[in-house]
Amino acid sequence: MIIKHFSYIAWVIENNLETLKVYKMSKFGALKDLVMSLEADFSKFYEKGNSAAGTRVRKGMQDLKNMAQDIRKEVQDMKNS
């Protein structure tokens, strides 16, 4: 009976670790998606002088900074645990 419980616990831990890995990598994907979504606004601002695009670039860069800071903190916490 105890062995069945340990097997089940090991299975749950293993599946949760895989889910966690996918979740962590999805953060990286979200970071890449955000950078790529800003490409057109960068072009409009720097090449055409569109000030509204500059505002969107600034907002996007602030979002990028916040996402990066969250990931940085998470990595540091994992490293120190």
C-alpha positions as CSV (number, residue, x, y, z in Angstrom):
1,M,0.0,0.0,0.0
2,I,2.8,2.5,0.9
3,I,4.7,1.7,-2.3
4,K,1.6,2.6,-4.3
5,H,1.3,5.9,-2.5
6,F,5.0,6.7,-3.2
7,S,4.6,5.7,-6.8
8,Y,1.6,8.0,-7.1
9,I,3.4,10.9,-5.4
10,A,6.5,10.4,-7.7
11,W,4.2,10.5,-10.7
12,V,2.4,13.7,-9.5
13,I,5.8,15.4,-8.9
14,E,7.1,14.3,-12.3
15,N,4.1,15.6,-14.1
16,N,4.0,18.9,-12.2
17,L,7.7,19.5,-13.0
18,E,7.0,19.0,-16.7
19,T,4.1,21.4,-16.5
20,L,6.3,23.9,-14.6
21,K,9.0,23.6,-17.3
22,V,6.4,24.3,-20.0
23,Y,5.1,27.3,-18.0
24,K,8.6,28.7,-17.6
25,M,9.3,28.4,-21.3
26,S,6.0,30.0,-22.1
27,K,7.3,33.1,-20.3
28,F,10.2,33.1,-22.7
29,G,7.9,32.8,-25.6
30,A,5.8,35.7,-24.3
31,L,8.9,37.8,-24.0
32,K,9.9,37.1,-27.6
33,D,6.3,37.7,-28.8
34,L,6.3,41.1,-27.1
35,V,9.6,42.1,-28.7
36,M,8.4,41.0,-32.1
37,S,5.1,42.9,-31.7
38,L,7.0,46.1,-31.3
39,E,8.9,45.8,-34.6
40,A,6.4,47.7,-36.7
41,D,6.1,50.5,-34.2
42,F,9.9,50.9,-34.0
43,S,10.0,51.2,-37.8
44,K,7.1,53.7,-37.8
45,F,8.8,55.8,-35.1
46,Y,12.4,55.7,-36.3
47,E,11.9,55.7,-40.0
48,K,8.7,57.8,-40.4
49,G,8.8,59.9,-37.3
50,N,5.3,58.8,-36.1
51,S,5.1,60.0,-32.5
52,A,2.1,57.8,-31.6
53,A,4.3,54.8,-32.6
54,G,6.9,56.2,-30.2
55,T,4.4,56.2,-27.4
56,R,3.6,52.5,-28.1
57,V,7.3,51.7,-28.2
58,R,7.8,53.3,-24.8
59,K,4.8,51.4,-23.4
60,G,6.0,48.1,-24.9
61,M,9.5,48.7,-23.5
62,Q,8.1,49.3,-20.1
63,D,6.1,46.1,-20.3
64,L,9.3,44.3,-21.5
65,K,11.2,45.7,-18.5
66,N,8.5,44.5,-16.1
67,M,8.4,41.0,-17.6
68,A,12.2,40.8,-17.5
69,Q,12.3,41.9,-13.9
70,D,9.7,39.2,-12.9
71,I,11.6,36.5,-14.7
72,R,14.9,37.7,-13.2
73,K,13.4,37.6,-9.7
74,E,12.0,34.1,-10.3
75,V,15.4,32.8,-11.6
76,Q,17.1,34.3,-8.6
77,D,14.6,32.7,-6.2
78,M,15.1,29.3,-7.9
79,K,18.8,29.6,-7.8
80,N,18.9,30.5,-4.1
81,S,16.4,27.7,-3.0
